[in-house]
Amino acid sequence: MGANEGNNDSKRVKKHGDPLAPFLFLLVAEGFSALMSNAVERSLFRGFEVKRGGTVVSHLQYVDDTLCVGEAMVENLWTLKEVLRGFEMVSGLKVNFSKSVLIGVNVPMVFMDMACDFLNCSEEVISFIYFGLPVGANVKKMSTWEPMLTQLRNRLNLCSNKYVSLGGRIVLLNSVLNSIPIFYLSYGQMEMEVTSRGVASLERGAT
């Protein structure tokens, strides 16, 4: 293959919607994972210990999102910024710091303000919505589960449509009651009191 052909192929796979794009992104994201792991091994970045002497978590990657987890310390901020800048130079990609957020758990506000200024990102608070799930919300509160109940009401109302056959209603009912609650219950356990109030709410909505 000539040099010109190689350049054309390189440009082609970078187009949005190209089937090779997700695979190439995973290869590049693996490079960032290696940089973070190397920083932890060299004691340049202190991650979060799941338990004393147990597994240390420094970063998590899901689809095109990356979550860096570490102790609230200035050394971690410097290392994180150096890793991100190094990743930019090696991969040719740009890290959008303005779209990145910093979340502190039991961290002083003074440190959070300084860290956000240093990383040029915004501050996010718990709870927040991620893939439709309320991360950090209190599972004992009815308000946490209200979005799920709203989705159930909207979908179940379609079952009462007179233009949907009986078989179609059964399929729709099974699909709704199996998929939506399982998705939300993967996040947390619903209290019995919340369950009872939710069922009563659905019954009122059905009538």
C-alpha positions, 0 to 999 in steps of 0.5 A, spaced: 500 500 500 502 506 498 503 512 502 497 516 499 492 510 500 494 509 507 493 517 508 486 516 505 484 510 509 486 513 515 482 519 514 476 514 512 476 511 518 475 517 522 469 519 519 463 519 524 459 513 524 465 509 521 464 501 524 471 501 525 471 508 529 469 505 536 474 499 535 480 505 534 477 509 540 478 503 545 485 502 542 486 509 544 483 509 551 487 503 553 493 507 552 490 512 557 489 506 562 496 504 561 498 511 563 494 511 569 496 504 571 503 506 571 502 512 575 499 508 580 505 503 580 510 509 581 506 511 587 505 518 583 497 517 583 494 514 589 487 511 588 481 509 592 482 502 596 476 498 596 478 495 603 484 496 607 490 492 603 485 491 598 484 493 590 486 500 589 481 503 584 484 509 580 480 509 574 474 506 570 472 506 563 465 505 560 463 506 553 466 513 551 466 515 559 472 515 563 472 516 571 478 517 575 478 516 582 483 518 587 484 521 594 483 529 595 491 531 594 495 536 590 500 531 588 494 527 585 492 533 581 498 534 578 499 527 576 492 527 573 493 533 569 500 531 566 497 524 564 492 527 561 496 532 557 501 526 555 495 522 553 493 528 548 500 529 545 501 521 544 494 520 541 493 526 538 486 527 541 484 533 545 481 532 552 475 537 553 476 540 560 470 544 560 466 538 559 469 534 564 467 535 572 470 534 578 466 531 584 468 531 591 466 526 597 467 529 604 472 534 601 473 541 603 470 546 599 476 550 599 480 544 596 474 543 590 475 550 588 482 550 587 482 543 584 477 546 579 481 552 577 487 548 576 484 542 572 479 548 568 473 544 569 466 545 573 464 542 579 458 536 580 455 534 586 452 528 588 447 526 586 447 526 579 444 522 573 448 517 569 445 513 563 438 515 566 440 512 573 440 517 579 447 516 582 448 517 589 441 518 591 438 516 597 434 509 595 429 510 601 426 516 598 420 516 594 423 521 589 429 517 587 424 512 584 419 517 581 422 517 574 422 509 574 414 510 576 413 515 570 416 511 565 412 505 567 405 509 567 407 512 560 409 505 557 403 502 561 398 507 558 400 504 551 397 497 553 390 500 554 390 503 546 384 500 543 388 499 536 393 494 540 391 487 539 391 483 546 397 479 544 400 485 543 398 488 549 401 482 553 408 482 549 408 490 551 406 489 558 411 483 559 417 487 556 415 494 560 415 490 567 421 486 566 426 491 563 424 498 566 424 495 573 430 491 572 434 497 569 433 501 576 433 495 581 440 494 578 442 501 581 439 499 588 434 496 593 427 498 593 425 499 600 418 495 602 415 502 603 417 505 597 414 499 593 408 499 596 407 506 595 409 505 588 404 500 586 399 504 589 401 510 585 401 505 578 394 503 580 391 510 581 395 512 574 391 506 571 385 508 573 
